[in-house]
């Protein structure tokens, strides 16, 4: 049997029900434990949901972006040290502090644990503190996709003063571009992301390892015993992020709603009174769109499996775990022809031009009118997932990267 490894997984925020970081953390940690390794997670808020056998070490921030009280002002008694002051000062000057401040706190925690771990995996923090951790342990980096791409897309959509504040918000990207080339190896999830990381962060291509994400087939699988909801469309996407293309999907839905009974469910929580809610009102879609959030894996999987069509309308994706979950559920998928999505879905989904509501509406109309095409596309998606995307395989390949990092450090110090 291969040597048991002691692994520390770092994640500056690990929301369990949406966003890739928390989902990835839960599955990779569970499968590493199943392979016989000791795994401890170090995470800031929101904390992850973890399975039995995985240890959670909470690394609390001031939680300035709590869903219930975003951009809050902490009380004086909440300040514990200079890192807290830095966190608040960065937020007050329109920056996003969490990758840096979490990395500094994680370094402090791991300095107390010298000798407790064989390897550290950083889940897309890429803060300066990670370079300090690298002096203590071998560090494997994970970049699902470089945030520099999000920055470009959001800056393009911003106007006036909003563009200036957006530049400041994404100030941490420069830090990530400094840290990323100093970690070895870097794990990423697609050829598209590998190319973007090389271009934007300067990581040599031979220093990256391509390991696609997996899907939890315990939940995401076809459910033929459950009836489909007529006219139902589902999407799992951050409602207010321009990059996720929800506005395009809403405009396509509005076109369909003028001619048929159609209902879109978006798994996300839009900002009250924000751009997405405003667009729904503008398009008179209140009776045709529902937002759900915070639901269990079982409820999410059932929602997807009982929908007639699923959509990933993004303007860019570095991988897209929702796309794989939709395909695993046997639900026919319509996906944007952008980023890593063509690579992820292959010929097992219908691809459309990103940002084009006319084409998206036409494809959705065709699928809703054709049970035969829905059946064929859904079956191809399911077969593709079963062939390519499984978490045990992801975990085994990740362990190989750990051993590579450990061996490289041993060679360097010997």
CORUR-V459592 format. One record per residue. N is the residue number from 1. PSI is psi in radians with two decimals (* if undefined). NEAR is the number of other ideal C-beta (glycine too) atoms within 10 Angstrom. D_CENTER is the distance of its C-alpha to the mean C-alpha in Angstrom with 2 decimals. Layout:
n:N psi:PSI near:NEAR d_center:D_CENTER
n:N psi:PSI near:NEAR d_center:D_CENTER
//
This chain:
n:1 psi:2.44 near:4 d_center:33.08
n:2 psi:2.67 near:10 d_center:30.72
n:3 psi:2.38 near:9 d_center:30.64
n:4 psi:2.27 near:11 d_center:28.42
n:5 psi:2.59 near:18 d_center:25.89
n:6 psi:1.99 near:15 d_center:25.01
n:7 psi:2.33 near:24 d_center:21.36
n:8 psi:2.16 near:25 d_center:19.71
n:9 psi:2.23 near:28 d_center:15.92
n:10 psi:2.36 near:31 d_center:14.82
n:11 psi:2.07 near:26 d_center:11.86
n:12 psi:-0.47 near:26 d_center:12.83
n:13 psi:2.49 near:22 d_center:10.96
n:14 psi:0.87 near:26 d_center:9.64
n:15 psi:2.18 near:19 d_center:9.63
n:16 psi:-0.41 near:18 d_center:10.38
n:17 psi:-0.18 near:20 d_center:10.34
n:18 psi:2.81 near:19 d_center:7.39
n:19 psi:2.46 near:15 d_center:4.01
n:20 psi:-0.52 near:20 d_center:2.03
n:21 psi:-0.84 near:20 d_center:4.96
n:22 psi:-0.65 near:22 d_center:7.57
n:23 psi:-0.82 near:23 d_center:7.34
n:24 psi:-0.80 near:25 d_center:7.58
n:25 psi:-0.78 near:26 d_center:10.19
n:26 psi:-0.81 near:21 d_center:12.16
n:27 psi:-0.76 near:20 d_center:12.65
n:28 psi:-0.66 near:26 d_center:13.42
n:29 psi:-0.73 near:26 d_center:15.71
n:30 psi:-0.79 near:19 d_center:17.48
n:31 psi:-0.55 near:23 d_center:18.22
n:32 psi:-0.72 near:25 d_center:19.43
n:33 psi:-0.69 near:19 d_center:21.77
n:34 psi:-0.48 near:13 d_center:22.91
n:35 psi:-0.06 near:15 d_center:23.95
n:36 psi:0.16 near:12 d_center:26.09
n:37 psi:2.74 near:22 d_center:24.33
n:38 psi:2.18 near:17 d_center:24.28
n:39 psi:2.24 near:22 d_center:20.85
n:40 psi:2.33 near:18 d_center:20.35
n:41 psi:2.33 near:25 d_center:17.19
n:42 psi:2.03 near:26 d_center:17.63
n:43 psi:2.55 near:25 d_center:15.36
n:44 psi:3.14 near:23 d_center:15.90
n:45 psi:2.64 near:19 d_center:15.58
n:46 psi:2.45 near:17 d_center:14.02
n:47 psi:2.69 near:18 d_center:14.79
n:48 psi:2.83 near:21 d_center:13.10
n:49 psi:2.22 near:16 d_center:14.92
n:50 psi:2.69 near:22 d_center:16.36
n:51 psi:2.95 near:12 d_center:18.84
n:52 psi:2.38 near:6 d_center:22.48
n:53 psi:-0.21 near:13 d_center:23.39
n:54 psi:2.29 near:20 d_center:20.46
n:55 psi:2.29 near:13 d_center:21.66
n:56 psi:2.13 near:17 d_center:19.78
n:57 psi:1.92 near:15 d_center:21.15
n:58 psi:2.30 near:11 d_center:20.34
n:59 psi:1.42 near:23 d_center:20.31
n:60 psi:2.36 near:13 d_center:20.89
n:61 psi:-2.91 near:19 d_center:20.46
n:62 psi:0.01 near:23 d_center:22.44
n:63 psi:0.93 near:19 d_center:19.49
n:64 psi:-0.21 near:21 d_center:20.27
n:65 psi:0.49 near:17 d_center:17.33
n:66 psi:2.35 near:13 d_center:18.01
n:67 psi:-0.58 near:11 d_center:17.46
n:68 psi:-0.28 near:6 d_center:21.17
n:69 psi:1.14 near:10 d_center:22.49
n:70 psi:2.56 near:10 d_center:20.33
n:71 psi:0.64 near:9 d_center:22.06
n:72 psi:2.79 near:15 d_center:24.63
n:73 psi:1.99 near:11 d_center:27.60
n:74 psi:2.62 near:14 d_center:28.08
n:75 psi:2.71 near:7 d_center:31.60
n:76 psi:-0.65 near:5 d_center:33.66
n:77 psi:-0.26 near:6 d_center:33.78
n:78 psi:-0.35 near:12 d_center:29.99
n:79 psi:2.24 near:14 d_center:30.18
n:80 psi:-0.53 near:11 d_center:30.40
n:81 psi:-3.04 near:10 d_center:30.48
n:82 psi:-0.44 near:9 d_center:29.99
n:83 psi:-0.67 near:19 d_center:26.20
n:84 psi:-0.74 near:18 d_center:26.11
n:85 psi:-0.76 near:13 d_center:28.40
n:86 psi:-0.72 near:14 d_center:26.20
n:87 psi:-0.83 near:24 d_center:23.14
n:88 psi:-0.74 near:18 d_center:25.21
n:89 psi:-0.67 near:11 d_center:26.99
n:90 psi:-0.73 near:19 d_center:23.85
n:91 psi:-0.75 near:21 d_center:22.61
n:92 psi:-0.39 near:12 d_center:26.18
n:93 psi:0.45 near:10 d_center:26.27
n:94 psi:0.25 near:13 d_center:23.16
n:95 psi:3.00 near:17 d_center:20.86
n:96 psi:1.88 near:18 d_center:17.58
n:97 psi:-0.29 near:26 d_center:18.79
n:98 psi:-0.77 near:23 d_center:16.19
n:99 psi:-0.72 near:24 d_center:15.17
n:100 psi:-0.90 near:26 d_center:18.94
n:101 psi:-0.64 near:26 d_center:20.33
n:102 psi:-0.76 near:27 d_center:18.07
n:103 psi:-0.62 near:26 d_center:18.96
n:104 psi:-0.73 near:21 d_center:22.59
n:105 psi:-0.71 near:23 d_center:22.61
n:106 psi:-0.68 near:27 d_center:20.99
n:107 psi:-0.77 near:20 d_center:23.67
n:108 psi:-0.73 near:15 d_center:26.32
n:109 psi:-0.73 near:15 d_center:25.27
n:110 psi:-0.42 near:23 d_center:25.17
n:111 psi:-0.50 near:12 d_center:28.53
n:112 psi:-0.23 near:7 d_center:29.97
n:113 psi:0.46 near:15 d_center:28.67
n:114 psi:2.31 near:9 d_center:30.24
n:115 psi:-0.13 near:8 d_center:31.12
n:116 psi:-0.29 near:12 d_center:28.74
n:117 psi:2.60 near:20 d_center:26.02
n:118 psi:-0.49 near:20 d_center:26.28
n:119 psi:2.63 near:22 d_center:22.91
n:120 psi:2.35 near:25 d_center:19.92
n:121 psi:2.13 near:26 d_center:16.34
n:122 psi:2.09 near:29 d_center:14.39
n:123 psi:1.34 near:26 d_center:10.60
n:124 psi:0.41 near:22 d_center:10.14
n:125 psi:-1.02 near:28 d_center:12.78
n:126 psi:0.70 near:30 d_center:15.42
n:127 psi:2.83 near:26 d_center:17.95
n:128 psi:-0.53 near:16 d_center:21.69
n:129 psi:-0.46 near:24 d_center:22.13
n:130 psi:-0.54 near:28 d_center:20.36
n:131 psi:-0.54 near:16 d_center:23.37
n:132 psi:-0.68 near:16 d_center:25.58
n:133 psi:-0.60 near:26 d_center:23.85
n:134 psi:-0.41 near:20 d_center:24.46
n:135 psi:-0.32 near:9 d_center:28.15
n:136 psi:-0.60 near:15 d_center:28.01
n:137 psi:2.78 near:21 d_center:25.86
n:138 psi:2.39 near:23 d_center:24.40
n:139 psi:2.17 near:22 d_center:20.79
n:140 psi:2.27 near:24 d_center:18.21
n:141 psi:2.59 near:32 d_center:15.31
n:142 psi:2.21 near:27 d_center:11.79
n:143 psi:1.86 near:26 d_center:10.18
n:144 psi:-0.75 near:23 d_center:7.35
n:145 psi:2.66 near:25 d_center:8.94
n:146 psi:2.32 near:25 d_center:11.45
n:147 psi:-0.23 near:21 d_center:11.13
n:148 psi:-0.53 near:18 d_center:14.67
n:149 psi:-0.77 near:22 d_center:13.70
n:150 psi:-0.77 near:19 d_center:12.19
n:151 psi:-0.81 near:20 d_center:15.42
n:152 psi:-0.79 near:16 d_center:17.64
n:153 psi:-0.76 near:18 d_center:16.53
n:154 psi:-0.62 near:19 d_center:16.80
n:155 psi:-0.65 near:16 d_center:20.07
n:156 psi:-0.59 near:11 d_center:21.43
n:157 psi:-0.32 near:16 d_center:20.95
n:158 psi:2.70 near:16 d_center:22.44
n:159 psi:2.57 near:7 d_center:26.21
n:160 psi:-2.31 near:7 d_center:28.80
n:161 psi:-0.52 near:8 d_center:28.10
n:162 psi:-0.63 near:12 d_center:24.50
n:163 psi:-0.71 near:13 d_center:24.02
n:164 psi:-0.78 near:12 d_center:25.57
n:165 psi:-0.57 near:13 d_center:23.48
n:166 psi:-0.69 near:17 d_center:20.26
n:167 psi:-0.74 near:15 d_center:21.55
n:168 psi:-0.77 near:12 d_center:22.18
n:169 psi:-0.75 near:17 d_center:18.80
n:170 psi:0.33 near:19 d_center:17.15
n:171 psi:-0.48 near:16 d_center:19.91
n:172 psi:-0.30 near:20 d_center:17.72
n:173 psi:-0.62 near:21 d_center:16.58
n:174 psi:-0.74 near:11 d_center:20.13
n:175 psi:-0.76 near:17 d_center:19.91
n:176 psi:-0.61 near:24 d_center:16.86
n:177 psi:-0.37 near:18 d_center:18.95
n:178 psi:-0.71 near:13 d_center:21.78
n:179 psi:-0.74 near:24 d_center:20.08
n:180 psi:-0.82 near:23 d_center:18.07
n:181 psi:-0.21 near:16 d_center:21.33
n:182 psi:-0.01 near:13 d_center:22.89
n:183 psi:2.58 near:25 d_center:20.62
n:184 psi:2.21 near:20 d_center:21.57
n:185 psi:2.98 near:19 d_center:20.12
n:186 psi:2.24 near:25 d_center:16.65
n:187 psi:2.36 near:23 d_center:14.36
n:188 psi:3.01 near:29 d_center:12.17
n:189 psi:-0.12 near:26 d_center:11.06
n:190 psi:2.80 near:24 d_center:13.30
n:191 psi:-0.64 near:12 d_center:16.57
n:192 psi:-0.84 near:22 d_center:15.22
n:193 psi:-0.69 near:24 d_center:12.85
n:194 psi:-0.78 near:21 d_center:15.86
n:195 psi:-0.76 near:15 d_center:18.13
n:196 psi:-0.69 near:21 d_center:16.17
n:197 psi:-0.73 near:28 d_center:15.88
n:198 psi:-0.78 near:19 d_center:19.57
n:199 psi:-0.82 near:12 d_center:20.57
n:200 psi:-0.55 near:20 d_center:18.85
n:201 psi:-0.09 near:21 d_center:18.81
n:202 psi:0.40 near:11 d_center:21.87
n:203 psi:2.19 near:24 d_center:20.65
n:204 psi:2.44 near:11 d_center:23.23
n:205 psi:-0.57 near:11 d_center:22.07
n:206 psi:-0.01 near:8 d_center:24.10
n:207 psi:0.13 near:15 d_center:22.17
n:208 psi:2.59 near:21 d_center:18.88
n:209 psi:2.20 near:18 d_center:18.23
n:210 psi:1.95 near:13 d_center:16.33
n:211 psi:1.77 near:20 d_center:14.76
n:212 psi:2.74 near:21 d_center:12.69
n:213 psi:2.79 near:22 d_center:10.30
n:214 psi:3.09 near:22 d_center:12.38
n:215 psi:2.51 near:27 d_center:12.86
n:216 psi:1.63 near:20 d_center:14.82
n:217 psi:-0.07 near:17 d_center:17.99
n:218 psi:-0.55 near:10 d_center:19.72
n:219 psi:-0.83 near:18 d_center:18.18
n:220 psi:1.73 near:26 d_center:17.04
n:221 psi:2.82 near:17 d_center:20.36
n:222 psi:2.57 near:15 d_center:23.04
n:223 psi:1.27 near:16 d_center:25.22
n:224 psi:-0.33 near:9 d_center:28.46
n:225 psi:-0.24 near:6 d_center:30.33
n:226 psi:2.37 near:10 d_center:28.54
n:227 psi:2.56 near:8 d_center:29.66
n:228 psi:2.60 near:16 d_center:27.43
n:229 psi:2.03 near:14 d_center:27.51
n:230 psi:2.34 near:11 d_center:29.49
n:231 psi:0.30 near:17 d_center:27.89
n:232 psi:2.36 near:18 d_center:24.42
n:233 psi:2.44 near:26 d_center:21.21
n:234 psi:2.52 near:26 d_center:17.70
n:235 psi:2.47 near:27 d_center:14.35
n:236 psi:1.81 near:24 d_center:10.98
n:237 psi:2.46 near:22 d_center:9.88
n:238 psi:2.06 near:18 d_center:10.07
n:239 psi:-0.69 near:24 d_center:13.85
n:240 psi:0.08 near:16 d_center:14.98
n:241 psi:2.03 near:17 d_center:12.73
n:242 psi:-0.59 near:20 d_center:15.06
n:243 psi:-0.46 near:21 d_center:12.53
n:244 psi:-0.14 near:26 d_center:11.32
n:245 psi:0.33 near:27 d_center:15.01
n:246 psi:-0.61 near:28 d_center:15.90
n:247 psi:-0.71 near:21 d_center:19.26
n:248 psi:-0.77 near:25 d_center:20.09
n:249 psi:-0.70 near:26 d_center:19.49
n:250 psi:-0.72 near:23 d_center:21.65
n:251 psi:-0.67 near:20 d_center:24.37
n:252 psi:-0.73 near:28 d_center:24.45
n:253 psi:-0.68 near:25 d_center:24.73
n:254 psi:-0.67 near:21 d_center:27.52
n:255 psi:-0.74 near:17 d_center:29.43
n:256 psi:-0.62 near:21 d_center:29.28
n:257 psi:-0.34 near:20 d_center:30.26
n:258 psi:-0.25 near:8 d_center:33.55
n:259 psi:-0.18 near:9 d_center:34.71
n:260 psi:2.95 near:11 d_center:33.28
n:261 psi:1.86 near:10 d_center:31.84
n:262 psi:2.55 near:25 d_center:28.05
n:263 psi:2.22 near:20 d_center:25.34
n:264 psi:2.27 near:27 d_center:21.66
n:265 psi:2.16 near:19 d_center:19.29
n:266 psi:2.16 near:26 d_center:15.99
n:267 psi:1.68 near:23 d_center:13.66
n:268 psi:2.97 near:21 d_center:13.03
n:269 psi:1.79 near:17 d_center:15.43
n:270 psi:2.69 near:20 d_center:17.07
n:271 psi:2.22 near:12 d_center:19.02
n:272 psi:2.19 near:6 d_center:22.62
n:273 psi:0.09 near:9 d_center:24.74
n:274 psi:-3.03 near:11 d_center:21.91
n:275 psi:-0.61 near:15 d_center:21.62
n:276 psi:-0.79 near:22 d_center:20.14
n:277 psi:-0.67 near:17 d_center:22.86
n:278 psi:-0.72 near:12 d_center:25.43
n:279 psi:-0.67 near:18 d_center:24.62
n:280 psi:-0.74 near:23 d_center:24.95
n:281 psi:-0.78 near:11 d_center:28.33
n:282 psi:-0.65 near:11 d_center:29.36
n:283 psi:0.04 near:17 d_center:28.71
n:284 psi:0.83 near:11 d_center:30.38
n:285 psi:0.12 near:18 d_center:27.50
n:286 psi:-0.63 near:10 d_center:27.71
n:287 psi:-0.09 near:8 d_center:29.13
n:288 psi:-0.07 near:19 d_center:26.74
n:289 psi:2.34 near:24 d_center:23.26
n:290 psi:2.41 near:12 d_center:21.80
n:291 psi:2.35 near:16 d_center:18.70
n:292 psi:2.56 near:16 d_center:17.65
n:293 psi:2.80 near:13 d_center:15.34
n:294 psi:0.36 near:12 d_center:15.45
n:295 psi:2.79 near:14 d_center:16.68
n:296 psi:2.86 near:12 d_center:16.92
n:297 psi:-0.71 near:17 d_center:15.42
n:298 psi:-0.78 near:10 d_center:18.94
n:299 psi:-0.69 near:14 d_center:19.23
n:300 psi:-0.79 near:21 d_center:15.98
n:301 psi:-0.68 near:21 d_center:17.14
n:302 psi:-0.69 near:17 d_center:20.58
n:303 psi:-0.81 near:20 d_center:19.55
n:304 psi:-0.79 near:26 d_center:17.90
n:305 psi:-0.43 near:25 d_center:20.83
n:306 psi:0.06 near:16 d_center:23.43
n:307 psi:2.58 near:23 d_center:22.22
n:308 psi:-0.59 near:21 d_center:24.25
n:309 psi:2.54 near:26 d_center:21.60
n:310 psi:2.69 near:28 d_center:17.80
n:311 psi:2.38 near:34 d_center:16.24
n:312 psi:1.68 near:27 d_center:13.22
n:313 psi:0.33 near:25 d_center:14.98
n:314 psi:2.68 near:30 d_center:12.65
n:315 psi:-0.29 near:22 d_center:14.60
n:316 psi:2.53 near:21 d_center:12.21
n:317 psi:2.38 near:32 d_center:9.32
n:318 psi:-0.38 near:26 d_center:8.85
n:319 psi:-1.24 near:23 d_center:8.41
n:320 psi:1.48 near:29 d_center:7.26
n:321 psi:-0.67 near:24 d_center:7.26
n:322 psi:-0.66 near:28 d_center:9.02
n:323 psi:-0.74 near:29 d_center:11.57
n:324 psi:-0.67 near:25 d_center:12.42
n:325 psi:-0.68 near:26 d_center:12.79
n:326 psi:-0.80 near:33 d_center:15.01
n:327 psi:-0.70 near:32 d_center:17.03
n:328 psi:-0.50 near:26 d_center:17.47
n:329 psi:-0.08 near:30 d_center:18.93
n:330 psi:0.20 near:23 d_center:21.43
n:331 psi:2.21 near:29 d_center:20.59
n:332 psi:2.39 near:26 d_center:21.37
n:333 psi:2.37 near:30 d_center:18.52
n:334 psi:2.18 near:26 d_center:18.94
n:335 psi:2.57 near:27 d_center:16.40
n:336 psi:2.54 near:29 d_center:16.73
n:337 psi:1.33 near:14 d_center:18.43
n:338 psi:2.70 near:21 d_center:16.21
n:339 psi:-2.33 near:24 d_center:14.10
n:340 psi:-0.07 near:26 d_center:13.17
n:341 psi:-0.78 near:25 d_center:13.63
n:342 psi:-0.62 near:17 d_center:17.37
n:343 psi:-0.69 near:16 d_center:16.84
n:344 psi:-0.80 near:29 d_center:14.50
n:345 psi:-0.38 near:26 d_center:16.77
n:346 psi:-2.33 near:15 d_center:20.08
n:347 psi:0.32 near:11 d_center:22.98
n:348 psi:0.18 near:22 d_center:21.50
n:349 psi:2.86 near:26 d_center:20.27
n:350 psi:2.17 near:20 d_center:22.04
n:351 psi:2.45 near:18 d_center:20.71
n:352 psi:2.82 near:25 d_center:21.55
n:353 psi:2.24 near:13 d_center:21.80
n:354 psi:2.46 near:22 d_center:18.92
n:355 psi:0.17 near:17 d_center:20.37
n:356 psi:1.65 near:18 d_center:23.43
n:357 psi:-0.48 near:20 d_center:24.09
n:358 psi:-0.86 near:13 d_center:27.43
n:359 psi:-0.72 near:17 d_center:26.18
n:360 psi:-0.77 near:26 d_center:23.35
n:361 psi:-0.70 near:22 d_center:26.04
n:362 psi:-0.74 near:15 d_center:28.40
n:363 psi:-0.75 near:18 d_center:26.11
n:364 psi:-0.72 near:24 d_center:25.18
n:365 psi:-0.80 near:16 d_center:28.92
n:366 psi:-0.77 near:14 d_center:29.84
n:367 psi:-0.75 near:20 d_center:27.52
n:368 psi:-0.47 near:20 d_center:28.59
n:369 psi:-0.12 near:10 d_center:32.16
n:370 psi:1.62 near:13 d_center:31.88
n:371 psi:-0.58 near:11 d_center:31.28
n:372 psi:-0.78 near:7 d_center:32.21
n:373 psi:-0.68 near:14 d_center:29.52
n:374 psi:-0.77 near:19 d_center:26.86
n:375 psi:-0.77 near:12 d_center:28.12
n:376 psi:-0.78 near:12 d_center:28.15
n:377 psi:-0.74 near:23 d_center:24.66
n:378 psi:-0.71 near:25 d_center:23.21
n:379 psi:-0.73 near:14 d_center:25.19
n:380 psi:-0.69 near:19 d_center:24.10
n:381 psi:-0.79 near:28 d_center:20.39
n:382 psi:-0.79 near:21 d_center:21.12
n:383 psi:-0.66 near:13 d_center:23.24
n:384 psi:-0.74 near:20 d_center:20.70
n:385 psi:-0.78 near:26 d_center:18.13
n:386 psi:-0.49 near:14 d_center:21.01
n:387 psi:-0.54 near:10 d_center:22.02
n:388 psi:-0.54 near:16 d_center:18.84
n:389 psi:1.77 near:21 d_center:15.89
n:390 psi:2.31 near:18 d_center:16.90
n:391 psi:-0.66 near:21 d_center:15.52
n:392 psi:-0.65 near:13 d_center:19.02
n:393 psi:-0.74 near:14 d_center:19.21
n:394 psi:-0.79 near:22 d_center:15.88
n:395 psi:-0.73 near:22 d_center:17.31
n:396 psi:-0.72 near:15 d_center:20.68
n:397 psi:-0.54 near:14 d_center:19.59
n:398 psi:-0.69 near:21 d_center:17.63
n:399 psi:-0.66 near:19 d_center:20.95
n:400 psi:-0.68 near:12 d_center:22.77
n:401 psi:-0.67 near:20 d_center:20.80
n:402 psi:-0.84 near:21 d_center:21.69
n:403 psi:-0.59 near:15 d_center:25.30
n:404 psi:-0.78 near:16 d_center:25.32
n:405 psi:-0.70 near:22 d_center:24.32
n:406 psi:-0.77 near:17 d_center:26.92
n:407 psi:-0.69 near:11 d_center:29.55
n:408 psi:-0.66 near:13 d_center:29.06
n:409 psi:-0.70 near:17 d_center:29.53
n:410 psi:-0.76 near:10 d_center:32.56
n:411 psi:-0.66 near:8 d_center:34.08
n:412 psi:-0.60 near:8 d_center:33.59
n:413 psi:-0.23 near:6 d_center:35.27
n:414 psi:* near:5 d_center:38.00
//
